Amino acid sequence: MQSINLLPEELQPPRRDKKQQLVRVGVVLIVGLGLITYGVFLGKLYHWRLEGEKIKAELAALAPVLSEIASMEAETAANQTQLDNLRSIKNSRLPWSKVFVEVNQLIPPRVWLTTVTMEQRENRKSALIIYGETVAFENIGVFILRLERLPYFSTVSLVEAKDHEVNKQLVTRFQINCALADLPAVLQNPPAAQKEQAAAKTSSR
């Protein structure tokens, strides 16, 4: 059944525009979705802040432990360095028995050694000091040339040579300084040290 509205236009109820209604509904939904999203973001932000504070508290509690661990690591590194230095010194000790044997073999005829000492010098390398006598002055030069060929000395020099009369015979008393050189690689690991290193390698396997 059809009906006709006979009221004048100013008294008729406003017509409903479906498009406007859809737009309004859409705006409401968008605003609502935005509010929900913002609320979720605020919730996560609050959660993250709580987690950050929790982590800070845990780190603060661990700080003494971490400091102690760092101190122990530094002490261990220092002890290891000291141990390495001691091993280096032990393995690089000059085999003096070998040195003296070789020096003794180089002594020319009519040359006698009276004293052999070690002189420790500050800020300079140590030196082997050789005192001796001879009745053949030229043999001092021969002795120095032979000493220079040894790998133990960096420089060999004649410090003093004086003539003295002993039992009506002219005797030259001399002093030779032999500055110690850096130990050659061949001598840095004497047999005992080589055995220790070999045993260590075997045990590590």
TORPA-899334 format. One line per 2 residues: number of its first residue (from 1); for each residue x, y, z of N, C-alpha, C, O. Coordinates in Angstrom, 2 decimals. Layout:
N
NUM = X,Y,Z,X,Y,Z,X,Y,Z,X,Y,Z | ...
END
This chain:
205
1 = 0.84,-1.17,0.00,0.00,0.00,0.00,0.88,1.23,0.00,1.78,1.33,0.83 | 0.66,2.15,-0.89,1.47,3.34,-1.00,0.85,4.46,-0.19,-0.37,4.59,-0.08
3 = 1.76,5.30,0.39,1.30,6.45,1.18,1.91,7.70,0.60,3.03,7.69,0.08 | 1.15,8.77,0.71,1.61,10.04,0.17,1.64,11.02,1.33,0.66,11.16,2.05
5 = 2.77,11.71,1.51,2.95,12.69,2.57,2.49,14.03,2.03,3.10,14.61,1.14 | 1.38,14.52,2.61,0.79,15.76,2.14,1.23,16.97,2.94,0.75,18.08,2.69
7 = 2.14,16.79,3.93,2.63,17.92,4.72,3.51,18.80,3.86,4.20,18.34,2.96 | 3.48,20.10,4.17,4.40,20.97,3.45,5.85,20.59,3.72,6.14,19.90,4.70
9 = 6.76,21.03,2.85,8.17,20.61,2.93,8.81,21.04,4.24,9.63,20.31,4.80 | 8.43,22.24,4.73,9.07,22.69,5.97,8.65,21.88,7.18,9.33,21.88,8.21
11 = 7.48,21.15,7.06,7.04,20.31,8.18,7.38,18.85,7.99,7.15,18.03,8.88 | 7.92,18.53,6.85,8.26,17.11,6.62,9.58,16.78,7.34,10.47,17.63,7.41
13 = 9.71,15.55,7.88,10.98,15.13,8.53,12.11,15.07,7.50,11.88,14.72,6.34 | 13.32,15.40,7.93,14.45,15.37,6.98,14.66,13.95,6.44,14.52,12.94,7.12
15 = 14.99,13.96,5.20,15.27,12.66,4.56,16.65,12.13,4.99,17.62,12.88,5.09 | 16.68,10.87,5.22,17.95,10.23,5.60,18.82,9.97,4.37,18.42,9.31,3.41
17 = 20.07,10.52,4.45,21.02,10.31,3.36,21.91,9.12,3.72,22.70,9.17,4.66 | 21.77,8.06,2.97,22.53,6.84,3.27,24.04,7.05,3.13,24.82,6.48,3.89
19 = 24.44,7.86,2.16,25.88,8.09,1.99,26.48,8.76,3.21,27.56,8.38,3.67 | 25.79,9.76,3.74,26.29,10.45,4.93,26.37,9.50,6.12,27.31,9.54,6.91
21 = 25.37,8.65,6.21,25.39,7.68,7.30,26.59,6.75,7.19,27.25,6.43,8.18 | 26.86,6.31,5.96,28.02,5.42,5.77,29.31,6.14,6.10,30.22,5.57,6.70
23 = 29.38,7.41,5.69,30.59,8.18,5.99,30.78,8.32,7.49,31.88,8.15,8.00 | 29.71,8.63,8.19,29.79,8.78,9.64,30.22,7.48,10.32,31.07,7.46,11.20
25 = 29.58,6.38,9.85,29.97,5.08,10.43,31.44,4.80,10.17,32.16,4.32,11.05 | 31.89,5.12,8.93,33.30,4.89,8.60,34.23,5.71,9.46,35.26,5.22,9.94
27 = 33.87,6.99,9.68,34.70,7.85,10.52,34.77,7.32,11.93,35.83,7.29,12.55 | 33.60,6.90,12.43,33.57,6.35,13.80,34.47,5.12,13.91,35.22,4.96,14.87
29 = 34.38,4.25,12.90,35.21,3.04,12.93,36.69,3.37,12.88,37.50,2.78,13.60 | 37.05,4.32,12.00,38.46,4.69,11.88,38.98,5.29,13.18,40.07,4.94,13.65
31 = 38.19,6.19,13.77,38.61,6.79,15.03,38.74,5.73,16.12,39.69,5.73,16.90 | 37.75,4.82,16.15,37.81,3.75,17.16,39.02,2.87,16.97,39.69,2.51,17.93
33 = 39.31,2.52,15.69,40.48,1.69,15.41,41.78,2.41,15.79,42.71,1.80,16.30 | 41.81,3.74,15.52,43.00,4.51,15.90,43.20,4.54,17.39,44.32,4.41,17.89
35 = 42.08,4.71,18.13,42.19,4.73,19.59,42.66,3.38,20.13,43.47,3.31,21.06 | 42.12,2.30,19.52,42.54,0.96,19.97,44.03,0.75,19.69,44.76,0.24,20.54
37 = 44.48,1.14,18.49,45.89,0.98,18.13,46.78,1.80,19.06,47.81,1.31,19.53 | 46.38,3.04,19.34,47.16,3.89,20.23,47.22,3.29,21.63,48.25,3.34,22.30
39 = 46.08,2.73,22.07,46.06,2.09,23.39,47.00,0.90,23.45,47.71,0.70,24.44 | 47.00,0.08,22.35,47.92,-1.07,22.31,49.37,-0.60,22.34,50.20,-1.19,23.02
41 = 49.66,0.48,21.58,51.02,1.02,21.55,51.45,1.51,22.93,52.57,1.24,23.36 | 50.55,2.22,23.61,50.88,2.69,24.97,51.13,1.52,25.91,52.02,1.56,26.76
43 = 50.32,0.44,25.74,50.51,-0.73,26.58,51.87,-1.37,26.35,52.57,-1.73,27.29 | 52.24,-1.50,25.05,53.56,-2.08,24.75,54.68,-1.18,25.24,55.69,-1.65,25.77
45 = 54.50,0.15,25.06,55.52,1.08,25.53,55.71,0.97,27.03,56.84,1.00,27.51 | 54.65,0.84,27.77,54.74,0.67,29.22,55.43,-0.65,29.57,56.24,-0.72,30.49
47 = 55.09,-1.69,28.80,55.73,-3.00,29.03,57.22,-2.93,28.75,58.04,-3.47,29.50 | 57.57,-2.25,27.65,58.99,-2.11,27.33,59.72,-1.32,28.40,60.87,-1.62,28.73
49 = 59.06,-0.31,28.92,59.69,0.49,29.97,59.92,-0.36,31.21,60.97,-0.26,31.84 | 58.95,-1.17,31.56,59.12,-2.07,32.71,60.26,-3.05,32.48,61.07,-3.31,33.37
51 = 60.32,-3.60,31.24,61.40,-4.53,30.93,62.76,-3.84,31.01,63.72,-4.41,31.52 | 62.83,-2.58,30.51,64.09,-1.84,30.58,64.53,-1.60,32.01,65.70,-1.75,32.34
53 = 63.58,-1.24,32.86,63.92,-1.02,34.27,64.36,-2.33,34.93,65.25,-2.34,35.77 | 63.71,-3.42,34.54,64.07,-4.72,35.09,65.49,-5.10,34.69,66.27,-5.60,35.50
55 = 65.82,-4.85,33.41,67.17,-5.16,32.92,68.21,-4.29,33.62,69.28,-4.77,34.00 | 67.88,-2.99,33.81,68.80,-2.11,34.52,69.05,-2.60,35.93,70.19,-2.58,36.41
57 = 68.00,-3.05,36.59,68.16,-3.56,37.95,69.03,-4.81,37.98,69.89,-4.97,38.85 | 68.81,-5.69,37.00,69.63,-6.91,36.93,71.09,-6.57,36.66,71.98,-7.17,37.26
59 = 71.34,-5.61,35.75,72.72,-5.21,35.47,73.36,-4.57,36.69,74.54,-4.80,36.97 | 72.59,-3.77,37.41,73.12,-3.16,38.63,73.49,-4.23,39.66,74.50,-4.12,40.36
61 = 72.67,-5.28,39.73,72.96,-6.37,40.66,74.18,-7.16,40.21,74.93,-7.68,41.04 | 74.38,-7.26,38.88,75.52,-8.02,38.35,76.80,-7.21,38.29,77.88,-7.77,38.06
63 = 76.71,-5.89,38.48,77.89,-5.04,38.34,79.05,-5.48,39.22,80.18,-5.56,38.73 | 78.83,-5.77,40.53,79.96,-6.23,41.35,80.57,-7.54,40.84,81.79,-7.71,40.85
65 = 79.72,-8.44,40.38,80.21,-9.72,39.86,81.04,-9.49,38.60,82.11,-10.06,38.44 | 80.51,-8.63,37.69,81.24,-8.34,36.46,82.57,-7.64,36.76,83.58,-7.92,36.12
67 = 82.56,-6.75,37.73,83.80,-6.08,38.12,84.82,-7.06,38.68,86.01,-6.98,38.38 | 84.33,-7.99,39.48,85.23,-9.01,40.04,85.79,-9.91,38.95,86.97,-10.27,38.98
69 = 84.94,-10.27,37.98,85.40,-11.11,36.86,86.46,-10.37,36.05,87.48,-10.94,35.67 | 86.21,-9.06,35.79,87.18,-8.27,35.03,88.50,-8.17,35.78,89.57,-8.24,35.18
71 = 88.42,-8.00,37.11,89.63,-7.93,37.92,90.39,-9.25,37.88,91.62,-9.27,37.77 | 89.65,-10.36,37.96,90.30,-11.68,37.90,90.94,-11.92,36.54,92.03,-12.48,36.45
73 = 90.25,-11.48,35.48,90.83,-11.65,34.14,92.11,-10.83,34.00,93.10,-11.30,33.44 | 92.10,-9.58,34.52,93.30,-8.75,34.45,94.44,-9.37,35.25,95.60,-9.36,34.82
75 = 94.11,-9.90,36.44,95.14,-10.54,37.26,95.68,-11.78,36.59,96.88,-12.05,36.63 | 94.78,-12.55,35.95,95.23,-13.74,35.24,96.15,-13.38,34.08,97.17,-14.03,33.85
77 = 95.77,-12.32,33.33,96.61,-11.88,32.22,97.98,-11.42,32.71,99.00,-11.72,32.08 | 98.00,-10.69,33.84,99.27,-10.23,34.39,100.13,-11.40,34.84,101.34,-11.42,34.60
79 = 99.50,-12.39,35.49,100.25,-13.57,35.92,100.78,-14.35,34.72,101.89,-14.87,34.75 | 99.96,-14.43,33.65,100.39,-15.15,32.46,101.58,-14.44,31.81,102.53,-15.09,31.36
81 = 101.52,-13.10,31.78,102.64,-12.33,31.22,103.90,-12.55,32.03,104.98,-12.74,31.48 | 103.76,-12.52,33.35,104.91,-12.75,34.22,105.46,-14.16,34.03,106.68,-14.36,34.00
83 = 104.56,-15.13,33.90,105.00,-16.52,33.68,105.73,-16.65,32.35,106.75,-17.33,32.26 | 105.20,-16.00,31.32,105.86,-16.04,30.02,107.25,-15.41,30.09,108.20,-15.91,29.49
85 = 107.35,-14.30,30.83,108.66,-13.66,30.97,109.64,-14.56,31.69,110.81,-14.66,31.31 | 109.16,-15.22,32.75,110.04,-16.12,33.49,110.49,-17.30,32.62,111.65,-17.71,32.65
87 = 109.54,-17.83,31.83,109.92,-18.92,30.93,110.92,-18.45,29.89,111.85,-19.18,29.53 | 110.71,-17.23,29.40,111.63,-16.69,28.40,113.03,-16.53,28.98,114.02,-16.86,28.34
89 = 113.08,-16.01,30.22,114.38,-15.85,30.88,115.04,-17.21,31.12,116.24,-17.39,30.91 | 114.20,-18.17,31.56,114.74,-19.50,31.82,115.28,-20.16,30.56,116.35,-20.76,30.56
91 = 114.51,-20.03,29.47,114.91,-20.68,28.22,116.02,-19.95,27.50,116.68,-20.52,26.63 | 116.23,-18.67,27.85,117.24,-17.90,27.14,118.51,-17.70,27.96,119.35,-16.88,27.60
93 = 118.66,-18.41,29.04,119.88,-18.28,29.83,121.09,-18.71,29.03,121.07,-19.74,28.35 | 122.13,-17.90,29.13,123.35,-18.20,28.38,124.02,-19.43,28.97,124.24,-19.48,30.17
95 = 124.34,-20.43,28.15,125.03,-21.64,28.66,126.49,-21.33,28.94,127.35,-21.54,28.09 | 126.76,-20.81,30.17,128.10,-20.33,30.47,129.17,-21.41,30.39,130.30,-21.14,30.00
97 = 128.81,-22.61,30.75,129.82,-23.68,30.66,130.30,-23.83,29.22,131.49,-24.02,28.97 | 129.36,-23.75,28.28,129.72,-23.84,26.87,130.56,-22.64,26.44,131.52,-22.78,25.68
99 = 130.21,-21.45,26.95,130.95,-20.24,26.60,132.39,-20.35,27.09,133.33,-20.07,26.33 | 132.57,-20.75,28.36,133.91,-20.82,28.91,134.76,-21.87,28.19,135.95,-21.67,27.97
101 = 134.14,-22.98,27.84,134.88,-24.01,27.11,135.36,-23.47,25.77,136.51,-23.70,25.38 | 134.48,-22.76,25.06,134.86,-22.25,23.75,135.90,-21.14,23.87,136.82,-21.06,23.05
103 = 135.76,-20.27,24.87,136.76,-19.22,25.08,138.11,-19.84,25.41,139.14,-19.40,24.90 | 138.10,-20.86,26.24,139.35,-21.53,26.61,140.02,-22.15,25.39,141.25,-22.18,25.30
105 = 139.21,-22.65,24.45,139.78,-23.27,23.25,140.37,-22.24,22.29,141.16,-22.60,21.42 | 140.01,-20.97,22.46,140.48,-19.92,21.55,141.75,-19.23,22.04,142.30,-18.39,21.34
107 = 142.21,-19.58,23.24,143.39,-18.90,23.79,144.63,-19.26,22.97,144.96,-20.43,22.83 | 145.31,-18.25,22.43,146.52,-18.52,21.63,147.68,-18.99,22.51,147.61,-18.87,23.73
109 = 148.73,-19.51,21.93,149.91,-19.90,22.70,150.52,-18.70,23.43,150.46,-17.57,22.94 | 151.10,-18.95,24.58,151.80,-17.95,25.39,150.86,-16.83,25.86,151.28,-15.69,26.08
111 = 149.59,-17.19,26.01,148.60,-16.28,26.60,147.93,-17.01,27.75,147.49,-18.16,27.61 | 147.86,-16.32,28.91,147.27,-16.94,30.09,146.17,-16.01,30.63,146.35,-14.80,30.73
113 = 145.04,-16.60,30.98,143.96,-15.82,31.58,144.09,-15.88,33.09,144.28,-16.95,33.67 | 143.99,-14.71,33.72,144.11,-14.65,35.18,142.75,-14.51,35.87,142.53,-15.08,36.94
115 = 141.84,-13.74,35.25,140.52,-13.51,35.86,139.49,-13.32,34.75,139.74,-12.66,33.75 | 138.32,-13.92,34.97,137.19,-13.71,34.06,135.99,-13.35,34.93,135.58,-14.13,35.79
117 = 135.42,-12.16,34.72,134.30,-11.70,35.53,133.16,-11.22,34.63,133.33,-10.98,33.44 | 131.98,-11.10,35.26,130.80,-10.59,34.57,130.47,-9.21,35.14,130.36,-9.04,36.36
119 = 130.31,-8.25,34.27,130.00,-6.89,34.70,128.59,-6.55,34.27,128.28,-6.53,33.08 | 127.71,-6.26,35.25,126.34,-5.86,34.98,126.30,-4.34,34.83,126.70,-3.61,35.73
121 = 125.82,-3.89,33.68,125.80,-2.45,33.40,124.36,-1.97,33.28,123.53,-2.61,32.64 | 124.08,-0.84,33.90,122.74,-0.25,33.79,122.61,0.46,32.44,123.52,1.15,31.98
123 = 121.43,0.27,31.82,121.10,0.88,30.53,122.02,0.42,29.41,121.97,0.96,28.30 | 122.86,-0.55,29.69,123.70,-1.10,28.64,123.77,-2.61,28.82,123.42,-3.15,29.87
125 = 124.23,-3.27,27.78,124.32,-4.73,27.86,125.46,-5.13,28.79,126.47,-4.43,28.91 | 125.29,-6.28,29.42,126.34,-6.79,30.29,127.54,-7.20,29.46,127.45,-7.39,28.25
127 = 128.67,-7.34,30.15,129.91,-7.66,29.44,130.71,-8.68,30.22,130.68,-8.73,31.45 | 131.42,-9.49,29.49,132.35,-10.46,30.06,133.73,-9.80,30.06,134.24,-9.42,29.00
129 = 134.34,-9.66,31.23,135.63,-8.99,31.37,136.72,-10.05,31.53,136.66,-10.88,32.43 | 137.70,-10.01,30.65,138.78,-11.01,30.64,140.09,-10.30,30.96,140.49,-9.35,30.29
131 = 140.76,-10.79,32.00,142.09,-10.30,32.35,143.09,-11.42,32.07,142.81,-12.60,32.31 | 144.24,-11.03,31.56,145.23,-12.05,31.26,146.62,-11.47,31.09,146.83,-10.26,31.18
133 = 147.56,-12.36,30.83,148.95,-11.97,30.60,149.49,-12.73,29.40,149.01,-13.80,29.04 | 150.51,-12.13,28.79,151.12,-12.77,27.64,152.55,-12.26,27.48,152.89,-11.15,27.88
135 = 153.36,-13.09,26.89,154.73,-12.69,26.55,154.84,-12.45,25.05,155.93,-12.18,24.53 | 153.72,-12.56,24.35,153.69,-12.30,22.91,152.53,-11.34,22.65,151.37,-11.75,22.56
137 = 152.85,-10.04,22.55,151.82,-9.02,22.45,150.89,-9.23,21.25,149.69,-8.95,21.34 | 151.44,-9.71,20.14,150.62,-9.88,18.95,149.51,-10.92,19.13,148.50,-10.90,18.42
139 = 149.71,-11.81,20.08,148.70,-12.84,20.31,147.43,-12.28,20.97,146.38,-12.92,20.95 | 147.53,-11.08,21.56,146.33,-10.44,22.10,145.37,-10.12,20.96,144.17,-10.34,21.08
141 = 145.91,-9.60,19.86,145.07,-9.32,18.70,144.47,-10.58,18.11,143.31,-10.58,17.68 | 145.25,-11.65,18.10,144.73,-12.93,17.59,143.58,-13.42,18.47,142.57,-13.91,17.97
143 = 143.74,-13.27,19.79,142.70,-13.70,20.73,141.42,-12.89,20.52,140.32,-13.45,20.54 | 141.58,-11.57,20.32,140.40,-10.71,20.12,139.67,-11.11,18.84,138.44,-11.18,18.83
145 = 140.40,-11.36,17.77,139.76,-11.76,16.51,138.99,-13.07,16.67,137.91,-13.22,16.09 | 139.52,-13.98,17.43,138.83,-15.26,17.65,137.57,-15.07,18.49,136.53,-15.68,18.23
147 = 137.67,-14.20,19.52,136.50,-13.95,20.36,135.37,-13.29,19.56,134.19,-13.55,19.82 | 135.72,-12.45,18.60,134.70,-11.76,17.80,133.88,-12.73,16.96,132.76,-12.41,16.58
149 = 134.42,-13.90,16.68,133.70,-14.87,15.87,132.65,-15.64,16.67,131.79,-16.30,16.09 | 132.71,-15.56,17.99,131.73,-16.26,18.81,130.38,-15.54,18.73,130.34,-14.31,18.68
151 = 129.29,-16.29,18.73,127.96,-15.66,18.63,127.48,-15.03,19.94,126.44,-14.39,19.97 | 128.25,-15.21,21.02,127.81,-14.72,22.32,128.09,-13.24,22.53,127.48,-12.61,23.39
153 = 129.00,-12.66,21.74,129.44,-11.30,21.97,129.09,-10.41,20.78,129.21,-10.81,19.62 | 128.65,-9.19,21.10,128.36,-8.22,20.04,129.60,-7.42,19.66,129.85,-7.16,18.48
155 = 130.38,-7.03,20.67,131.63,-6.33,20.41,132.70,-6.86,21.37,132.41,-7.22,22.51 | 133.92,-6.90,20.88,135.08,-7.31,21.68,136.13,-6.22,21.53,136.54,-5.90,20.41
157 = 136.57,-5.67,22.64,137.52,-4.55,22.57,138.61,-4.70,23.61,138.40,-5.23,24.70 | 139.80,-4.21,23.23,140.94,-4.20,24.14,140.88,-2.92,24.95,140.97,-1.82,24.40
159 = 140.73,-3.06,26.26,140.60,-1.90,27.14,141.96,-1.40,27.60,142.21,-0.20,27.67 | 142.82,-2.33,27.92,144.11,-1.93,28.50,145.15,-3.00,28.21,144.85,-4.20,28.18
161 = 146.39,-2.56,28.00,147.53,-3.47,27.81,148.78,-2.76,28.32,149.23,-1.78,27.74 | 149.33,-3.28,29.41,150.50,-2.67,30.02,151.61,-3.70,30.16,151.37,-4.88,30.44
163 = 152.84,-3.22,29.95,154.00,-4.10,30.07,154.56,-4.05,31.48,154.68,-2.99,32.09 | 154.89,-5.22,31.99,155.52,-5.36,33.31,156.67,-6.34,33.19,156.67,-7.25,32.36
165 = 157.66,-6.12,34.05,158.81,-7.03,34.04,158.63,-8.04,35.16,158.51,-7.68,36.33 | 158.61,-9.29,34.79,158.46,-10.39,35.74,159.62,-11.34,35.53,159.78,-11.93,34.46
167 = 160.44,-11.47,36.60,161.62,-12.34,36.52,162.47,-11.98,35.30,162.90,-12.85,34.54 | 162.70,-10.67,35.14,163.54,-10.13,34.07,162.99,-10.46,32.67,163.73,-10.48,31.69
169 = 161.68,-10.71,32.62,161.02,-10.97,31.33,159.84,-10.02,31.18,159.07,-9.80,32.11 | 159.71,-9.46,29.98,158.64,-8.51,29.73,157.32,-9.25,29.55,157.17,-10.10,28.67
171 = 156.36,-8.91,30.40,155.03,-9.53,30.38,153.98,-8.43,30.17,154.02,-7.39,30.84 | 153.06,-8.67,29.25,151.98,-7.71,28.98,150.71,-8.17,29.68,150.20,-9.26,29.43
173 = 150.21,-7.31,30.56,148.94,-7.59,31.21,147.83,-6.83,30.46,147.97,-5.64,30.17 | 146.75,-7.51,30.17,145.72,-6.91,29.32,144.33,-7.13,29.91,144.10,-7.99,30.76
175 = 143.42,-6.30,29.43,142.00,-6.42,29.79,141.17,-6.34,28.51,141.32,-5.41,27.72 | 140.31,-7.33,28.31,139.44,-7.38,27.13,138.00,-7.38,27.61,137.62,-8.17,28.48
177 = 137.19,-6.49,27.05,135.75,-6.44,27.35,134.97,-7.05,26.20,135.14,-6.68,25.04 | 134.10,-8.01,26.55,133.25,-8.68,25.55,131.79,-8.37,25.88,131.21,-8.95,26.79
179 = 131.20,-7.45,25.13,129.80,-7.11,25.36,128.91,-8.24,24.88,129.06,-8.73,23.76 | 127.98,-8.66,25.75,127.11,-9.78,25.41,126.12,-9.38,24.33,125.53,-8.31,24.38
181 = 125.95,-10.25,23.36,124.99,-10.02,22.27,123.67,-10.69,22.61,123.58,-11.48,23.55 | 122.64,-10.36,21.83,121.38,-11.07,21.97,121.61,-12.54,21.67,122.30,-12.90,20.72
183 = 121.02,-13.37,22.50,121.28,-14.80,22.36,120.76,-15.32,21.03,119.60,-15.09,20.71 | 121.59,-16.00,20.24,121.11,-16.55,18.96,120.03,-17.59,19.17,119.92,-18.19,20.23
185 = 119.22,-17.80,18.13,118.08,-18.72,18.23,118.52,-20.13,18.58,117.81,-20.86,19.26 | 119.69,-20.50,18.12,120.18,-21.86,18.38,120.39,-22.10,19.86,120.26,-23.22,20.35
187 = 120.73,-21.02,20.58,121.06,-21.17,21.99,119.92,-20.76,22.92,120.04,-20.88,24.14 | 118.83,-20.28,22.36,117.74,-19.80,23.20,117.01,-20.93,23.91,116.37,-20.70,24.93
189 = 117.09,-22.14,23.38,116.42,-23.28,23.99,117.45,-24.37,24.28,117.65,-25.25,23.44 | 118.09,-24.33,25.42,119.02,-25.38,25.76,118.33,-26.72,25.85,117.10,-26.76,25.92
191 = 119.08,-27.82,25.86,118.47,-29.16,25.85,117.41,-29.37,26.92,116.37,-29.96,26.64 | 117.64,-28.88,28.13,116.65,-29.08,29.19,115.33,-28.41,28.84,114.26,-28.98,29.04
193 = 115.43,-27.18,28.31,114.21,-26.47,27.94,113.52,-27.15,26.78,112.29,-27.21,26.74 | 114.31,-27.66,25.83,113.71,-28.36,24.69,112.96,-29.60,25.15,111.90,-29.92,24.61
195 = 113.50,-30.31,26.14,112.82,-31.49,26.66,111.51,-31.11,27.33,110.50,-31.80,27.18 | 111.52,-29.99,28.09,110.29,-29.55,28.75,109.22,-29.18,27.74,108.05,-29.51,27.91
197 = 109.64,-28.48,26.66,108.67,-28.08,25.64,108.11,-29.31,24.93,106.92,-29.37,24.64 | 108.98,-30.30,24.66,108.50,-31.51,24.00,107.52,-32.27,24.88,106.52,-32.80,24.39
199 = 107.81,-32.34,26.19,106.90,-33.02,27.12,105.59,-32.29,27.21,104.53,-32.93,27.29 | 105.62,-30.94,27.19,104.38,-30.17,27.25,103.53,-30.41,26.02,102.32,-30.56,26.12
201 = 104.16,-30.44,24.85,103.41,-30.69,23.62,102.80,-32.09,23.63,101.67,-32.28,23.18 | 103.54,-33.07,24.15,103.03,-34.44,24.19,101.84,-34.55,25.11,100.86,-35.22,24.78
203 = 101.92,-33.88,26.30,100.82,-33.95,27.25,99.58,-33.24,26.74,98.46,-33.66,27.03 | 99.80,-32.13,25.95,98.64,-31.41,25.43,97.88,-32.22,24.40,96.67,-32.05,24.25
205 = 98.56,-33.09,23.70,97.90,-33.98,22.73,97.04,-35.04,23.42,96.41,-35.86,22.75
END
